[in-house]
Structures are given as C-alpha cells and as structure tokens.
Amino acid sequence: MASTGPTENGENPEPTASDGLGRQGIQSVETAMRVLLALESGGGALSLSAIAQASGMQPSKVHRYLVSLGRIGLTSQDPASGLYDFGAAMRRLGAEALRRTNEVAVASGHAMRLRDRTGHSVNLAVWGDRGPIVVSWAYGTRPLPLTVRVGATLPLLASSVGQVFLAYLPESLTDEVLGDELRAKGADWTRERVAATRAEIRERGHAVTHGGVIPGIISIAAPVFAANDPLPLAISVVLPESIGTPEHLAEVTGELHSTVKAASHELGHLS
C-alpha cells in the first residue's frame, strides 16, 4: 500500500493500493468491494457478524462500510431483523449490466415480439451462481396471480426455466443447486426422475410445468444458444392454466420454438 502527502489544497488523499503493475488505485473502494462480495457469497440477507467473517474484517470496520454503502443504495438493512442485503441501487446496476450483455439484448428483443404475437407474459433468464435469474419480464394481456421481479432466482426443478438449464447446462454447473433442491424436496424428486426429465426436455426441445411455482399457471420454456457458448439463456411463456387447452399449448409452443430458433440464429449458433 502507498499513500502521498497532503494535496495543494491541504486535503489528504485517500490511501492507495498497487496492483503489482505499477498502477495505483483507491484502497477503500477495494475494501468496500470485499464487503459486497461477502454479502453476495451468502446467497441472502446476512448479519453483520456473518459479513465480517466472510470478508475477513472486523465487525466495526464492516459496519462503517455498510453505513456508507447503505447511504448510496448499494446495501440495505431490514429494520426488523437487522440483517443486511443488497439495496435498490445494486439491483438496478445488476439488471443494467445484464441488459447490456449482447446475448441478453438480442434475446430480449425476440422475447418481446413473442409476447406481442401470443399475448402472454414472457420472461428471459440467464444462469447465475445459484440458479436461473430473471433478467426481463414482459407482461401479456392475460392477468396472472403473480409478480416476478427482475433479478429473482427461480427454482431448478419446479420451474420450466430451471428445467431447461438442468437439461442443457453441464451437470458440473447445476449439481450443487440440484443437490440442495433434492435434499429439500425429499422423495418428490429422485436422481432417476432428474435423468428422465433431462432426456425428455432435450428430445422435445422445451420444458413445461403446471403450477410448479404458482398454482394455476402453465409455463413453457426453451433454450437460446449463442455461438461457441455452452451456457444457454432461456425464454419462457407464462399463461393461466384455465386457457391451456392442448390446441392452444401446441400453438404457443410452436411460437416459442420459432422464437428461440431465430434468436439463436441471430447469435451465431448453428443448430
């Protein structure tokens, strides 16, 4: 670490740290990032002591950073539990960073046109560290008994989007999340059922769930691939179960397949 003396106006500059290449940075910014990464690693709201332990810092020091991060909206504290989590500004930054990813931008355009053609709600998801993350949601003309926020993580087994990632991602990427869900669900899902589900989805090219996450909802999802990218995105159509006749589901599924094929082609994937 290096620091300099007072500047011409008499103010002391912030401490700096070298990256080993002769470049100087702001040490406090890097320390703040350690706090944010510790919060991210917990997978949910954390106590001050848990953040301190994960970041390798003293709780008093972590608290000062959390106060500053909270003032600018990067973290928040639940007044009832006292636990800390990411704030509104962090969620906006994350969503915008994902939106600016070329693959997401291209797939989002196709998803919106699918919504316009079918009239049903459509969402786009990418794979995160702990499951599928919703990066866009376009509501259709049919009212749904749910609200899905951008940035929400969907279950792997109960959602059609999750099942798409389960089927098409390398098992090394999904196995930890899958193991957690299998332990939570008990006898409802077995490894044999998972293997059969993977094979079925790969054969037909899409996944369907009936009331998997919300009762009364049908969700149909299919993968979008990019050139030389083993990690697919997933587009899903969500509609009320009350109108899910076999004929209508076949029509919607056909539109979904056309959409993901066009999106994948635009992203350079050769099917």
N, C-alpha and C positions, 0 to 999 in steps of 0.2 A: 504494500500500500504506500502511496505517496501523497503528500499534501504540500501546498505552497503557502506563502505568507499572505498578509492582507493585500487586497487589491488597491488600486489607486484611490478608490472612494472610501477606503477604510474598512470594507466588509471582508469577512473571512470566507473564502470559497468553500464549497462542500468538499469533504475528503474524496480523493480519487483512488482508483484501483487500476493496476495494469493488467492487461490480458496476456502478457507474455510476449506480445508482438510490438511492444513499444507504444501501444495505444492506451490513452487514459480514459477512464470512464467514471461515472458517479457511483461511489460505493453504496450510498443509501438506496439508490434505485435497485441495485442488485440485491441488497438485503430485503427490500420490500418484495421483490420477486420470490425470494425464498419463502416468505410468509404466504404468498399467493399459491405457490406450488405445494406447500404443506397443506393448505386448505383444499386444493384440488385433489391431492392424493387420498383424502379421507372419504371421498365419494358422497359427501353430505355435510350437514352442519356439524361443526366441531366446537369443543370447549377450548378455552384459552390454553389450558394445560396440554391438551392434545396437539394443538397447533405448535406450541413451544417445543414439545417433544419431537414432532415430525420435522421441524425446521432446525433443530439443534441449537436453539436460542433460549435465553432466559425469559420466563413469562413476562416480567416487567418490560423488557425490551420489545417483545412481540406485541404487548398491549399498546405501546406507543405507536407502533406502525399500524396496528389495526384502527386506532383512532384516526390517524391521517388518511388511511385508505378508505375508511368509512365516510369521511368528510367529502371525498370526491366520488363516492358511489361505487367504488370497486369492491367493497365488502359491506356487510350489514350485520346487525346483531338483533336476534329475536328478544324483545323486551321481556317475554315471559320466561323463556328457558335460559337466556343469556348466551346461547350458542351463536357462533359466527358462521356466515356463509357468504357466497358471492353476492354482490349488490347489483342494482339495476344497470349501472354503467358497464360493469363487467359482462353482463348478459348481452347488452347491446353490442359491445365490442366483439364478443364471440360470434354472435349471429352475423355481424357485418363481415368479419374475417371469413366465415364460411361462405357468405354470399359472394364474396369477391373471388372465390376459387372458381376457375373457369368451368370445371365439370359441373359444379353446383349451379352456376348461372345458366349454362346450356340446358341442363335437365329441368331447371325451374321453369324455363320458357315452355318446354314441352308439357310439363305438368299443368301449367295454367291453361294451355289450349285443350288439354284433356278435360279439365274442369268445365270449360266452355262448351265442349261437344256433348258431354254426358249430363251436365247439370248437377253432378255430385261433388262432394268435397274431395279434394285431392291433397295428399301431402308427400313431401320428399324427405328422405332420411339418409344420413351417412353413418358409417360405423365409428363409434367412439371407443374409449378405453373400457367402458362398462356396458356397452350395448348400443343399439341404434339410437341416433339423436335426430330429432325432427328439426330440419333447417328451414322448411317453409310449409305453410298450411293455407290452402285456398278454400274458403267455404263455398259450397254449392247452394242451389236453390231449395234443397230439402233440409228442413230443420233437423238437427241432431242433438241428442241429450248429452253432449259433451263439449268441453272446450279444451283444446290442446294448444299449449304454448310452444313457441319456437324455443328450442333448447331442451325440451323434455326428452328423457330417456325412456324408450319403450321396452317392454319385456321381450325376451328372446323367444320363448315358447308360446306365449299367449297371443302375440300379435302377428299379423300376416307379414309385416315388415321384418320383424325379428326372425321369423321362419325363413324368409328369403336370405338373410345374411347367414343364418345357420346352414342353409343348403349350399351357398356359393362361396363363402369365405373358407380359407384353410382352417381346419379344425384347431390348429395351434392358436389361432386368434380368438376363437369363440369358446374354447374348452373351459376356461376359468369361469366365465359368466354362466355357461351351461351347467357346470358343476354346482354353482351356487343355487341356480334355479331348481335343479333336480333335487337337491337336498331340501329345499323349501317346499316343493310340491309332493314329496313322498312318492306314493305308489301311482299317482296320476300319470307320471311320465317315467319311462324306463329308457335305458340306452338302446334297447331294441326298437322301441317306438320312435326314438330320435332318428335312428338309422333309416327306418322305413319312411319317415317324413322327409328326410333329406332326398332320398331316392325318388319319391313321388313328385316333389317340387321340381327337381331337376328334369324329370321326364316331361312334365306338362308346362314348365316354364313360369309358374306363378304359384302363390300360396293364398289360401282362403281361410279366414277364421269367422266363425259365427258367435258373436258375443264373447270373444276371447278376452277383451279388455273391458268393454262396456256392454251390458246386456242389451239386446235388441238391435245390435249393429253388425253389419257384414263388412268385412274389409278384405280387399283383393290387392295383392302386391306382386310386383315383378321387378327384376334387377335391370339396372342400366350399367353398361360396361364402357370403360374408356380404353383407348389404345395402350397396350403394354401396362395396364393397371389391374392387378389382381383383386383390388378392393372395389366392389360394385357399390353403386348407390341403389336406392330402392324407391319406387313410386307406388303409392297405394291409393285406391279409390275407396271411399267410405260411404255407405248408404244405409238407410233404415232397412231392417230385416223384413218389415211389412211389405215392401215392394220388391223383394228379392226373389221374383219368380225365376224358374230355370231359364226361360227365354230371355229375360232382362239381364240376368247374370251373364249369360253367354254373350250378349251384345256388349255389355260393359267390359267383360274380359277381353273381347276382341279388340276394342278400342285401346285398352291398356297395353296389349301386346304390340299393336301398331305404334303406340307412343314410345315404348321403351326401345323398340327396334329402330325407330327414327332417331331418337336421342343417342343411342349407342353408335349409330352410323355417323352422326354428326361429330361425335367424339373420337372417331377414327377406329372404332372397334370393328374387326372383320369377323362376322359370325359364320 
